């Protein structure tokens, strides 16, 4: 599929800017609300466990609607789908800003995800459409920057807006950006060719139910005592049934929703697995650090964003280095190096305590941003290096889906493990706090119920909660470190791309 006309340099630059704005805007919203969550908690009367839904509802909706992007753009044209997506995303952002309850916020975040799902994969396709083949590498570098830098810079911008305005401005900020991108695309962007393609409705519905049920299991499991709950058992049944329907249907239909041939390419399948874990580590870390810094170390919300901003600098440096040296290096070696750097940064984060110098947070953030950048760009090259060109459009949508799914599952698992660990650690620490350990004898026990002594005990309990939460955060960082270490051997499954392809 190609655009109908050749664009002038000025028009091409304007369209490129609009496409980049849209992609950054969509990726920014995966993390921009993170630092505002403690402020939103009071306004929306939500518990800390429920706050995860504000993040995951958006990601899951985007993951589900990423599936039919290829068919929609082929059937209705990339320009029309992209314009509708930006308009709907901007309106949904406005609704998120005026939400007054948790249910309203989750509903509007779902709408944000549904409309925003196509913005990242279509931005990639449009940049390829409007640039000649010799400029594709440069175009993909710009696209990769928007995909990686959006989630990393989200907390910085979110912290500034929350501190000096209100948490609602983390959503209102999308209005001028969306309107500007919409105006440029409506007036300057040419439409693409269209094609009639069969749409596998049953396959899409089965995959959507499968993804949504897995997310509900992860979000609700720790609240409902997992498999002892009838609700969780129902979700597990839906997962099994949806997967059985999809596999059976795919084997019997002439036009399956996902072409089975793309799963026979070893590089692509291995890259999908890597991308799942990259999404998990990237967003789970960014979801945990803001509340850790605010609730444990007492950082103001703006300072949280400032301290986390250098993580984006690390990613930018990796993009610059790979742009200059990528042709001379084996992408598989870059992926391995990036994973090792990410694992080392997580190992350093395992040494965090109730007071962490800002310098340590900055250095670990830079290293992690640099490592993830060194994985993302080479992995994008390796994923398509041995895949037939006719499958690349469909593969791009699946690539975005897996990244979103990994991010969503990562956030859910991180918050679930945190909620479980904080209870366990509180019990473990609290069992050693007795009247005798506090220097009180039996004759002094009646004095414990004096108001001043009760206040002292309340302070002790608050400190136990703080210490337990710190241990729970560190345990999450440690698990993520081991996840990265465990996927390191999979690098050997990647095949070296043809010589003419570069990072």
C-alpha positions in Angstrom: 0.0 0.0 0.0 1.4 3.4 -1.0 0.4 7.0 -0.9 -1.2 8.4 -4.0 1.1 11.4 -4.6 4.7 12.6 -4.0 5.0 15.1 -1.2 7.0 18.3 -1.3 9.8 18.6 1.4 7.8 21.1 3.3 4.6 19.1 3.4 6.6 15.9 4.2 8.2 17.6 7.2 4.8 18.8 8.4 3.2 15.4 8.1 6.2 13.8 9.7 5.9 16.2 12.7 2.2 15.5 13.0 2.7 11.7 12.9 5.4 12.0 15.5 3.2 14.1 17.8 0.5 11.5 17.6 2.8 8.6 18.3 4.5 10.4 21.2 1.1 11.5 22.6 -0.2 7.9 22.6 2.9 6.4 24.2 3.2 9.3 26.6 -0.2 8.4 28.1 1.1 5.0 29.2 3.1 6.6 32.0 2.2 10.3 32.3 -0.4 9.4 34.9 2.0 7.4 37.0 3.2 10.3 39.2 -0.3 11.6 39.6 -1.7 8.4 40.9 -1.4 9.3 44.6 -3.2 12.6 43.9 -5.9 10.8 41.8 -6.4 8.3 44.6 -8.0 10.8 46.9 -10.1 12.6 44.2 -11.5 9.3 42.8 -11.8 7.5 46.2 -9.7 4.6 45.0 -7.5 2.1 46.8 -3.8 1.6 45.7 -4.8 -1.8 44.2 -7.6 -0.2 42.2 -5.2 2.5 40.8 -3.5 -0.2 38.7 -6.7 -0.3 36.6 -6.2 3.3 35.5 -3.0 2.1 33.8 -3.9 -1.3 32.7 -7.4 -0.5 31.3 -5.7 1.9 28.8 -3.0 -0.6 27.9 -5.4 -3.6 27.5 -7.8 -1.6 25.3 -5.0 -0.5 23.1 -3.6 -4.1 22.9 -7.0 -5.4 21.8 -7.7 -2.8 19.2 -4.2 -3.1 17.8 -5.2 -6.4 16.3 -7.6 -5.1 13.5 -5.5 -2.0 12.6 -4.1 -3.6 9.4 -7.6 -4.5 8.2 -9.1 -1.1 9.1 -6.4 0.8 7.4 -6.7 -1.4 4.3 -10.4 -1.1 4.2 -10.9 2.6 5.0 -7.5 4.1 4.2 -4.7 5.0 6.6 -5.6 8.7 6.6 -9.2 8.2 7.6 -8.3 5.7 10.4 -5.5 7.9 11.7 -7.7 11.0 11.7 -10.5 9.3 13.6 -8.1 7.8 16.0 -6.5 11.2 16.9 -9.9 12.8 17.2 -11.3 10.1 19.4 -8.1 10.0 21.5 -8.2 13.8 22.1 -11.9 13.7 23.1 -11.3 10.8 25.4 -8.4 12.7 27.0 -10.8 15.6 27.8 -13.3 13.2 29.4 -10.5 11.6 31.5 -9.7 15.1 32.8 -13.2 15.8 33.9 -13.8 12.3 35.5 -15.1 12.4 39.0 -15.1 8.7 40.0 -13.0 5.6 39.5 -15.5 4.0 37.2 -15.7 7.1 35.0 -11.9 7.2 34.8 -11.6 3.5 33.8 -14.3 3.9 31.2 -12.7 7.0 29.6 -9.2 5.4 29.8 -10.6 2.4 27.9 -11.9 4.8 25.2 -8.4 6.4 25.1 -6.9 3.0 24.5 -9.4 2.0 21.9 -8.9 5.1 19.8 -5.2 5.4 20.4 -4.4 1.8 19.5 -3.7 2.5 15.8 -1.7 5.6 16.3 1.7 3.9 16.9 1.5 1.2 14.2 0.0 3.6 11.6 2.6 6.2 12.4 5.2 3.7 11.4 3.4 2.7 8.2 2.9 6.4 7.2 6.5 7.3 7.7 7.5 4.4 5.5 4.9 5.5 2.9 6.0 9.1 2.6 9.8 8.4 2.5 11.8 6.7 -0.2 13.4 3.4 0.6 16.8 4.9 1.1 15.4 7.1 3.9 13.5 4.3 5.7 16.3 3.8 8.2 16.2 7.5 9.2 12.4 7.4 9.4 12.4 4.3 11.6 15.0 6.0 13.9 12.5 8.8 14.4 9.7 6.4 15.0 11.7 4.4 17.5 12.6 7.6 19.5 8.9 8.4 19.8 8.0 4.9 20.9 10.7 4.7 23.5 10.9 8.3 24.7 7.2 8.7 25.3 6.8 6.3 28.3 10.1 7.5 29.8 9.4 11.2 29.7 5.8 10.7 30.8 6.6 11.0 34.6 8.6 14.2 34.1 5.8 16.0 32.3 3.2 14.4 34.6 5.1 15.6 37.7 5.4 19.2 36.4 1.7 19.4 35.5 0.5 17.8 38.8 2.7 19.9 41.0 1.9 23.3 39.4 -1.6 22.8 38.0 -3.6 19.6 38.8 -3.5 15.9 38.0 -6.3 16.6 35.5 -3.8 18.4 33.3 -1.9 15.2 32.5 -4.9 14.5 30.3 -5.7 18.1 29.2 -2.2 18.4 27.7 -3.3 16.1 24.9 -5.9 18.7 23.7 -3.6 21.2 22.0 -1.3 18.4 20.7 -4.2 16.4 19.3 -5.8 19.4 17.6 -2.5 20.5 16.0 -1.8 17.0 14.7 -5.4 16.7 13.5 -5.3 20.0 11.6 -2.0 19.1 9.8 -3.2 15.6 8.8 -6.6 16.8 7.5 -5.1 19.5 5.3 -1.8 18.0 4.1 -1.7 14.3 4.4 -2.6 12.3 1.2 -4.7 9.2 1.5 -3.4 5.7 0.8 -4.6 3.0 -1.6 -7.3 0.7 -0.3 -7.9 -3.0 -0.6 -10.7 -5.3 0.1 -9.7 -7.8 2.7 -11.8 -10.4 4.5 -12.1 -9.8 8.3 -12.1 -12.8 10.6 -14.6 -11.7 13.2 -14.6 -15.0 15.2 -10.8 -15.0 15.4 -10.7 -11.4 16.5 -13.4 -11.9 19.2 -11.6 -15.0 20.5 -8.3 -13.2 20.8 -9.9 -10.2 22.4 -11.6 -12.4 25.0 -8.4 -14.3 25.6 -6.4 -11.0 26.2 -9.1 -9.4 28.4 -9.6 -12.5 30.5 -5.8 -12.8 31.2 -5.7 -9.2 32.3 -8.8 -9.6 34.6 -7.1 -12.6 36.2 -4.0 -10.6 37.0 -5.9 -7.5 38.2 -8.5 -9.2 40.3 -6.6 -12.4 41.5 -4.9 -11.0 44.6 -8.1 -9.3 45.7 -10.3 -12.5 45.3 -7.8 -15.1 46.7 -7.0 -16.3 43.2 -8.3 -19.7 42.2 -10.5 -20.0 45.3 -12.7 -17.4 43.7 -15.5 -18.4 41.4 -14.9 -15.2 39.4 -11.3 -16.1 38.7 -12.3 -19.6 37.8 -14.7 -18.2 35.2 -11.9 -16.0 33.7 -9.7 -19.1 33.5 -12.4 -21.0 31.7 -12.8 -18.1 29.3 -9.1 -18.1 28.6 -9.1 -21.8 27.8 -12.3 -21.6 25.7 -11.1 -18.6 23.7 -7.8 -20.1 22.9 -9.4 -23.4 21.9 -11.9 -21.6 19.6 -9.1 -19.5 18.1 -6.8 -22.4 17.4 -9.6 -24.6 16.0 -11.0 -21.8 13.9 -7.6 -20.9 12.5 -7.0 -24.4 11.3 -10.4 -24.6 9.5 -10.9 -21.1 8.0 -9.5 -19.9 4.7 -8.8 -16.4 6.0 -7.5 -16.6 9.6 -7.2 -13.4 11.6 -3.4 -13.9 12.0 -1.6 -15.6 9.2 0.0 -18.8 10.7 3.0 -18.4 8.4 4.4 -15.5 10.4 4.8 -17.8 13.4 7.2 -20.0 11.4 9.8 -17.3 11.2 12.3 -17.9 14.1 13.6 -14.4 14.2 10.1 -12.9 14.4 8.8 -15.2 17.1 11.9 -14.8 19.2 11.7 -11.0 18.8 8.1 -11.1 19.9 9.1 -12.9 23.1 11.9 -10.4 23.8 9.5 -7.5 23.1 7.0 -8.9 25.6 9.6 -8.8 28.3 10.9 -5.4 27.2 7.3 -4.0 27.6 7.0 -5.7 31.0 10.3 -4.2 32.4 9.9 -0.7 30.8 6.4 0.1 32.1 6.5 -1.9 35.3 9.6 -0.1 36.5 8.1 3.3 35.5 4.9 2.4 37.4 6.7 1.4 40.6 9.3 4.2 40.9 7.0 7.3 41.3 4.9 5.9 44.2 8.1 4.5 45.8 9.8 8.0 45.6 6.7 9.8 46.8 5.4 7.5 49.5 8.7 6.1 50.9 11.2 8.8 50.4 8.8 11.8 50.5 9.8 13.4 47.2 7.5 16.1 45.9 5.7 15.1 42.7 7.7 17.5 40.5 11.0 16.3 41.9 10.0 12.7 41.0 9.6 13.7 37.4 12.9 15.6 37.4 14.8 12.7 38.9 13.3 10.2 36.4 13.9 12.4 33.4 17.5 11.3 32.8 16.2 7.8 32.0 15.0 9.3 28.7 18.4 10.8 28.1 19.9 7.3 28.3 17.5 6.2 25.6 18.3 9.2 23.4 22.1 8.4 23.7 21.5 4.8 22.7 19.5 5.9 19.6 22.3 8.3 18.6 25.0 5.7 19.1 23.2 3.1 17.2 22.4 5.5 14.4 26.1 6.1 13.9 27.5 2.6 14.6 24.6 0.3 14.0 25.8 -0.7 10.5 29.1 -2.0 11.9 27.8 -4.0 14.8 25.9 -7.3 15.0 22.3 -6.6 16.2 22.4 -9.8 18.3 25.4 -8.5 20.3 23.6 -5.2 20.8 20.6 -7.0 22.2 22.8 -9.0 24.6 24.6 -5.9 25.7 21.3 -4.0 26.3 19.9 -6.9 28.4 23.0 -7.0 30.5 22.9 -3.3 31.1 19.2 -3.5 32.1 19.9 -6.4 34.4 22.8 -4.5 36.1 20.6 -1.4 36.6 17.9 -3.6 38.2 20.6 -5.2 40.4 21.6 -1.8 41.6 17.9 -0.9 42.3 17.8 -4.0 44.6 20.0 -2.0 47.0 17.5 0.8 47.4 16.2 1.5 51.0 14.0 4.1 52.7 16.5 6.8 51.6 18.1 6.7 48.2 20.4 9.5 46.9 19.0 11.1 43.9 22.3 10.5 42.1 21.8 6.7 42.4 18.3 6.9 41.0 19.6 9.0 38.1 22.5 6.7 37.2 20.4 3.5 37.3 17.7 5.3 35.2 20.3 6.4 32.6 21.7 2.9 32.4 18.3 1.2 32.2 17.2 3.7 29.5 20.4 3.1 27.5 20.1 -0.7 27.9 16.4 -0.8 26.8 17.2 1.5 23.8 20.1 -0.9 22.8 17.6 -3.8 22.8 14.6 -2.1 21.1 16.1 -0.8 17.8 18.2 -3.9 16.9 15.2 -6.1 17.9 13.0 -4.2 15.4 15.5 -4.9 12.7 15.9 -8.6 13.5 12.2 -9.1 13.7 11.6 -8.4 10.1 15.0 -9.3 8.7 14.0 -12.8 7.6 10.2 -12.3 7.3 8.6 -12.2 3.9 7.6 -8.6 3.0 4.0 -9.5 2.4 3.6 -10.3 6.1 5.2 -7.2 7.5 2.1 -5.0 7.8 0.4 -7.7 9.8 3.5 -8.4 11.8 3.9 -4.8 12.8 0.4 -4.8 14.4 1.3 -8.0 16.3 4.6 -6.5 17.3 2.8 -3.5 18.9 0.2 -5.9 20.5 2.8 -8.0 22.2 4.6 -4.9 23.5 1.3 -3.5 24.9 0.3 -6.8 26.4 3.7 -7.2 28.1 3.4 -3.7 29.5 -0.1 -4.4 30.8 0.7 -7.8 32.4 3.9 -6.3 33.8 2.1 -3.5 35.6 -0.6 -5.9 37.0 2.0 -8.5 38.2 4.1 -5.7 39.8 1.2 -4.3 41.7 -0.1 -7.7 42.7 3.3 -8.9 44.0 3.6 -5.5 45.8 0.3 -5.9 47.6 1.1 -9.5 48.6 4.6 -8.7 49.8 3.7 -5.7 51.8 1.3 -7.8 53.9 3.8 -10.6 54.3 6.6 -8.3 55.3 4.4 -6.3 57.7 3.5 -9.6 59.5 7.1 -10.6 59.6 8.3 -7.3 61.0 5.4 -6.8 63.3 5.7 -10.1 65.0 8.9 -8.9 66.7 7.3 -5.8 68.1 6.1 -6.8 71.6 5.8 -5.0 74.9 9.0 -6.9 76.0 11.0 -5.9 72.9 10.0 -2.3 73.6 11.3 -2.5 77.2 8.0 -2.9 78.9 7.3 -5.4 81.7 4.0 -7.0 82.8 3.5 -4.3 85.5 3.7 -1.6 82.8 1.3 -3.2 80.3 -1.7 -1.1 81.6 0.2 2.0 80.7 0.3 0.9 77.1 -3.3 2.0 76.7 -2.6 5.5 77.7 -3.3 7.9 74.9 0.4 9.0 74.5 1.6 5.5 74.4 -1.1 4.6 71.8 0.2 7.4 69.7 3.7 6.0 70.0 2.5 2.6 68.9 0.7 4.1 66.0 4.0 5.7 64.9 5.7 2.3 65.3 3.1 0.7 63.1 3.5 3.5 60.4 7.2 2.8 60.4 6.6 -0.9 60.0 4.3 -0.2 57.0 7.1 2.0 55.5 9.7 -0.6 55.9 7.4 -3.4 54.6 6.6 -1.3 51.6 10.3 -0.7 50.9 11.0 -4.4 51.0 8.0 -5.1 48.7 9.3 -2.6 46.1 12.8 -4.1 46.3 11.4 -7.7 45.8 9.7 -6.5 42.6 12.9 -5.0 41.3 14.7 -8.3 42.1 12.1 -10.4 40.3 12.4 -8.1 37.2 16.2 -8.5 37.3 15.9 -12.3 37.3 13.4 -12.2 34.4 16.0 -10.3 32.3 18.7 -12.7 33.3 16.5 -15.7 32.4 15.8 -14.5 28.8 19.5 -13.7 28.1 20.2 -17.3 26.6 17.4 -16.7 24.0 19.8 -14.4 22.1 21.3 -17.5 20.5 18.0 -18.2 18.8 18.2 -15.0 16.7 19.7 -15.2 13.2 22.0 -12.6 11.9 20.2 -10.4 9.4 21.3 -10.0 5.8 24.3 -7.6 5.3 22.3 -4.9 3.6 20.1 -4.4 6.7 21.2 -2.0 9.4 20.0 -1.2 12.9 
